[in-house]
Amino acid sequence: MANIQSAIKRNKQNEKRRLRNRVFRGQARTSVKKARVAIASAEKEEARVKVMDAVKALDKAASKGIIHKNNAARRKSRLMKQLVALEK
């Protein structure tokens, strides 16, 4: 446990940020999982909607700095490849 005032404040700030970031990271993970399930079910229209939701969630997390922009781009690319393969 920190004894210095600035370290105590830093710990409080980190905890607040962790909880805030957790929401957006969780939304991104959940939407990606739903998109993968929709792609696996072979419902083209539903899969397209779920993938777009996942892309939106990943972009939001990347814009807030919760995940790196290249990480978001890589995940979006993989989802889109799976979607295109389904639609062929």
C-alpha positions, -999 to 999 in steps of 0.1 A, spaced: 0 0 0 13 34 -9 22 59 18 30 89 -4 1 112 -12 8 114 -49 11 76 -51 -23 72 -33 -39 96 -57 -23 78 -87 -37 45 -74 -72 60 -72 -69 74 -107 -57 41 -121 -86 22 -105 -112 47 -119 -96 43 -154 -94 6 -151 -131 3 -144 -140 28 -172 -118 10 -197 -132 -24 -187 -166 -14 -200 -154 -6 -235 -130 -35 -237 -158 -59 -226 -183 -45 -251 -157 -50 -279 -150 -86 -268 -187 -94 -265 -196 -79 -299 -167 -98 -316 -178 -130 -300 -214 -124 -312 -202 -117 -347 -182 -149 -348 -212 -169 -336 -234 -153 -362 -208 -161 -389 -207 -197 -377 -245 -200 -379 -243 -190 -416 -270 -164 -414 -256 -138 -438 -277 -108 -430 -274 -113 -392 -237 -119 -395 -233 -87 -415 -251 -67 -388 -232 -83 -360 -198 -77 -377 -207 -40 -382 -216 -37 -345 -182 -54 -337 -164 -29 -360 -181 0 -342 -172 -13 -308 -136 -19 -318 -133 15 -333 -147 31 -301 -122 12 -279 -93 22 -302 -103 58 -303 -103 59 -265 -69 43 -264 -82 12 -246 -68 -11 -273 -41 -1 -299 -54 10 -333 -35 -17 -350 -50 -43 -327 -85 -30 -337 -76 -30 -374 -63 -66 -372 -94 -78 -355 -117 -60 -379 -97 -74 -408 -101 -110 -396 -138 -105 -390 -143 -91 -425 -124 -119 -441 -147 -144 -424 -178 -125 -434 -166 -123 -471 -159 -161 -470 -194 -167 -457 -210 -145 -484 -193 -163 -513 
